[in-house]
Amino acid sequence: MKQRKIPLRKCVACQEMMPKKELIRIVRTPEDAVLIDLTGKRSGRGAYLCGKVSCFKLAHKNKALDRALKQHVKPEIYEQLAQDFIKVEDEFLAAKESAADDE
């Protein structure tokens, strides 16, 4: 059986190329809302981050999300994303481990 091509994406903070499923997608919706998209299927402009809080902080410091989403991300939105990111991080890491166990 032929191997399937694994889509790669780059983390906007650390610039490391990784498989798409190992990254968390931040999306700017057509309504200009900025959210975390775990499904990776929400419509809008997306940016990818490693599942580490350190990468999120680096992206905030360097304004990497602003550049990737082509919109100024307000400080309140960063605070909300930080809270969501901490909640999502455990869920994301658990899903990543279960996917590794399936292989």
GROMACS elastic network, one bead per residue, 0.5 to 0.9 nm:
[ bonds ]
;  ai    aj funct       b0    kb
    3     6     6  0.89756   500
    6    19     6  0.64633   500
    6    20     6  0.78085   500
    7    18     6  0.85161   500
    7    19     6  0.58552   500
    7    20     6  0.57796   500
    7    21     6  0.84654   500
    8    17     6  0.62604   500
    8    18     6  0.53866   500
    8    20     6  0.51920   500
    8    21     6  0.86254   500
    9    16     6  0.82799   500
    9    17     6  0.55331   500
    9    18     6  0.56720   500
    9    19     6  0.61910   500
    9    20     6  0.54024   500
    9    23     6  0.78463   500
    9    48     6  0.70579   500
   10    13     6  0.86559   500
   10    14     6  0.82698   500
   10    15     6  0.56010   500
   10    16     6  0.54350   500
   10    18     6  0.62838   500
   10    19     6  0.86050   500
   10    20     6  0.84106   500
   10    23     6  0.85706   500
   10    47     6  0.85724   500
   10    48     6  0.65869   500
   10    49     6  0.77759   500
   10    50     6  0.88255   500
   11    14     6  0.57707   500
   11    16     6  0.55125   500
   11    17     6  0.65578   500
   11    18     6  0.76049   500
   11    23     6  0.73750   500
   11    24     6  0.88945   500
   11    47     6  0.77106   500
   11    48     6  0.51255   500
   11    50     6  0.58890   500
   11    55     6  0.82977   500
   12    15     6  0.55131   500
   12    16     6  0.80949   500
   12    47     6  0.67815   500
   12    48     6  0.60802   500
   12    49     6  0.59952   500
   12    50     6  0.85209   500
   12    55     6  0.84632   500
   12    59     6  0.67795   500
   12    64     6  0.59637   500
   12    65     6  0.71129   500
   12    68     6  0.72630   500
   13    16     6  0.82137   500
   13    48     6  0.86270   500
   13    49     6  0.66886   500
   13    50     6  0.80516   500
   13    55     6  0.55284   500
   13    56     6  0.71145   500
   13    57     6  0.85154   500
   13    58     6  0.58223   500
   13    60     6  0.85589   500
   13    62     6  0.78250   500
   13    64     6  0.63454   500
   13    65     6  0.83693   500
   14    49     6  0.83194   500
   14    50     6  0.81033   500
   14    55     6  0.65432   500
   14    58     6  0.78809   500
   14    59     6  0.82530   500
   16    50     6  0.85764   500
   17    20     6  0.88575   500
   18    21     6  0.82893   500
   18    22     6  0.66370   500
   18    23     6  0.72447   500
   18    50     6  0.84923   500
   19    22     6  0.55596   500
   19    23     6  0.71823   500
   20    23     6  0.55563   500
   20    24     6  0.82103   500
   20    25     6  0.88425   500
   20    40     6  0.88178   500
   20    48     6  0.82767   500
   21    24     6  0.77647   500
   21    40     6  0.85960   500
   21    96     6  0.79667   500
   22    50     6  0.71427   500
   22    51     6  0.74318   500
   22    92     6  0.85025   500
   22    93     6  0.88388   500
   22    96     6  0.68314   500
   23    38     6  0.89788   500
   23    48     6  0.59325   500
   23    49     6  0.55197   500
   23    51     6  0.60450   500
   23    92     6  0.88161   500
   24    36     6  0.73638   500
   24    37     6  0.71356   500
   24    38     6  0.62826   500
   24    40     6  0.80627   500
   24    47     6  0.83346   500
   24    48     6  0.55545   500
   24    49     6  0.52356   500
   24    50     6  0.61956   500
   24    51     6  0.61183   500
   24    89     6  0.88506   500
   24    92     6  0.78946   500
   25    35     6  0.86015   500
   25    36     6  0.60180   500
   25    37     6  0.52801   500
   25    38     6  0.63882   500
   25    39     6  0.82801   500
   25    40     6  0.61883   500
   25    46     6  0.62157   500
   25    47     6  0.56404   500
   25    49     6  0.64447   500
   25    50     6  0.89686   500
   26    34     6  0.69797   500
   26    35     6  0.57184   500
   26    37     6  0.57924   500
   26    38     6  0.84522   500
   26    40     6  0.87542   500
   26    45     6  0.83948   500
   26    46     6  0.55623   500
   26    47     6  0.51831   500
   26    48     6  0.61090   500
   26    49     6  0.75739   500
   26    65     6  0.83321   500
   26    69     6  0.85896   500
   26    81     6  0.89359   500
   27    33     6  0.79984   500
   27    34     6  0.56358   500
   27    35     6  0.54882   500
   27    36     6  0.62464   500
   27    37     6  0.63491   500
   27    40     6  0.87164   500
   27    42     6  0.74792   500
   27    43     6  0.78381   500
   27    44     6  0.60027   500
   27    45     6  0.55192   500
   27    47     6  0.63470   500
   27    48     6  0.86766   500
   27    69     6  0.74950   500
   28    31     6  0.78383   500
   28    32     6  0.56336   500
   28    33     6  0.55253   500
   28    35     6  0.66667   500
   28    43     6  0.82960   500
   28    44     6  0.54059   500
   28    45     6  0.52107   500
   28    46     6  0.63681   500
   28    47     6  0.86113   500
   28    69     6  0.63864   500
   28    70     6  0.89899   500
   28    71     6  0.84871   500
   29    32     6  0.51631   500
   29    33     6  0.53563   500
   29    34     6  0.65042   500
   29    35     6  0.78998   500
   29    42     6  0.77501   500
   29    43     6  0.62157   500
   29    45     6  0.66747   500
   29    46     6  0.86467   500
   30    33     6  0.74955   500
   30    43     6  0.74256   500
   30    44     6  0.57049   500
   30    45     6  0.81646   500
   31    34     6  0.89956   500
   31    44     6  0.88933   500
   32    44     6  0.87825   500
   32    71     6  0.85825   500
   33    77     6  0.89422   500
   34    69     6  0.88297   500
   34    73     6  0.78242   500
   34    77     6  0.71972   500
   34    81     6  0.82970   500
   35    77     6  0.86123   500
   35    80     6  0.89282   500
   35    81     6  0.70328   500
   35    84     6  0.87576   500
   36    81     6  0.72451   500
   36    84     6  0.74875   500
   36    85     6  0.76205   500
   36    88     6  0.85677   500
   37    40     6  0.55373   500
   37    41     6  0.74547   500
   37    42     6  0.65900   500
   37    46     6  0.87771   500
   38    41     6  0.82302   500
   38    42     6  0.89123   500
   38    88     6  0.83595   500
   38    92     6  0.79597   500
   39    42     6  0.71886   500
   40    43     6  0.87588   500
   40    46     6  0.86151   500
   41    44     6  0.89927   500
   42    46     6  0.89267   500
   43    46     6  0.85096   500
   45    68     6  0.83305   500
   45    69     6  0.60839   500
   45    70     6  0.84953   500
   46    68     6  0.75110   500
   46    69     6  0.64862   500
   47    65     6  0.69088   500
   47    68     6  0.58420   500
   47    69     6  0.65227   500
   48    65     6  0.89014   500
   48    68     6  0.88628   500
   49    52     6  0.78796   500
   49    55     6  0.67487   500
   49    56     6  0.68791   500
   49    59     6  0.83095   500
   50    53     6  0.82556   500
   50    54     6  0.88877   500
   50    55     6  0.62857   500
   50    56     6  0.78185   500
   51    54     6  0.88321   500
   51    55     6  0.76350   500
   51    56     6  0.82728   500
   51    85     6  0.84403   500
   51    88     6  0.87877   500
   51    89     6  0.61072   500
   51    92     6  0.71476   500
   51    93     6  0.73481   500
   52    55     6  0.54438   500
   52    56     6  0.67098   500
   52    57     6  0.89674   500
   52    85     6  0.88563   500
   52    89     6  0.73120   500
   53    57     6  0.62398   500
   53    58     6  0.86092   500
   53    82     6  0.82229   500
   53    85     6  0.74256   500
   53    86     6  0.72277   500
   53    89     6  0.79733   500
   54    57     6  0.51279   500
   54    58     6  0.61636   500
   54    59     6  0.86159   500
   55    59     6  0.60841   500
   55    60     6  0.85802   500
   56    59     6  0.50921   500
   56    60     6  0.62673   500
   56    61     6  0.86951   500
   56    82     6  0.76660   500
   56    85     6  0.81231   500
   57    60     6  0.50438   500
   57    61     6  0.61640   500
   57    62     6  0.86418   500
   57    82     6  0.84400   500
   58    61     6  0.50342   500
   58    62     6  0.60695   500
   58    63     6  0.82182   500
   58    64     6  0.80992   500
   59    62     6  0.52667   500
   59    63     6  0.56548   500
   59    65     6  0.61448   500
   59    66     6  0.88572   500
   60    63     6  0.50750   500
   60    64     6  0.66311   500
   60    65     6  0.70120   500
   60    66     6  0.86091   500
   60    78     6  0.73504   500
   61    64     6  0.78293   500
   62    65     6  0.83001   500
   62    66     6  0.89340   500
   63    66     6  0.52796   500
   63    67     6  0.66828   500
   63    68     6  0.88601   500
   63    72     6  0.87095   500
   63    73     6  0.84120   500
   64    67     6  0.52657   500
   64    68     6  0.61263   500
   64    69     6  0.85286   500
   65    68     6  0.50052   500
   65    69     6  0.57999   500
   65    70     6  0.80137   500
   65    71     6  0.83019   500
   65    72     6  0.83678   500
   65    73     6  0.73127   500
   66    69     6  0.54574   500
   66    70     6  0.57419   500
   66    71     6  0.53311   500
   66    72     6  0.50841   500
   66    73     6  0.56470   500
   67    70     6  0.50183   500
   67    71     6  0.69046   500
   67    72     6  0.79596   500
   68    71     6  0.80370   500
   69    72     6  0.80882   500
   69    73     6  0.84506   500
   73    76     6  0.83911   500
   73    77     6  0.64669   500
   73    78     6  0.70122   500
   74    77     6  0.53039   500
   74    78     6  0.65472   500
   74    79     6  0.89263   500
   75    79     6  0.62808   500
   75    80     6  0.86892   500
   76    79     6  0.50881   500
   76    80     6  0.62480   500
   76    81     6  0.85491   500
   77    80     6  0.50226   500
   77    81     6  0.59724   500
   77    82     6  0.84343   500
   78    82     6  0.59792   500
   78    83     6  0.86685   500
   79    82     6  0.50307   500
   79    83     6  0.64166   500
   79    84     6  0.86675   500
   80    83     6  0.52511   500
   80    84     6  0.61918   500
   80    85     6  0.84379   500
   81    85     6  0.57053   500
   81    86     6  0.84894   500
   82    86     6  0.62620   500
   82    87     6  0.87382   500
   83    86     6  0.53559   500
   83    87     6  0.64966   500
   83    88     6  0.86871   500
   84    87     6  0.51242   500
   84    88     6  0.59629   500
   84    89     6  0.83925   500
   85    88     6  0.50060   500
   85    89     6  0.57712   500
   86    89     6  0.52130   500
   86    90     6  0.73144   500
   87    90     6  0.63758   500
   87    91     6  0.72679   500
   88    91     6  0.51632   500
   88    92     6  0.58497   500
   88    93     6  0.85047   500
   89    92     6  0.50249   500
   89    93     6  0.60678   500
   89    94     6  0.85297   500
   90    93     6  0.52144   500
   90    94     6  0.61297   500
   90    95     6  0.86314   500
   91    94     6  0.51732   500
   91    95     6  0.62281   500
   91    96     6  0.86283   500
   92    95     6  0.51919   500
   92    96     6  0.61611   500
   92    97     6  0.87300   500
   93    97     6  0.61979   500
   93    98     6  0.86632   500
   94    97     6  0.51913   500
   94    98     6  0.62535   500
   94    99     6  0.86367   500
   95    98     6  0.51565   500
   95    99     6  0.61502   500
   95   100     6  0.86631   500
   96    99     6  0.51650   500
   96   100     6  0.63243   500
   96   101     6  0.87879   500
   97   100     6  0.50524   500
   97   101     6  0.62607   500
   97   102     6  0.87934   500
   98   101     6  0.50029   500
   98   102     6  0.63466   500
   99   102     6  0.51959   500
   99   103     6  0.68150   500
  100   103     6  0.54985   500
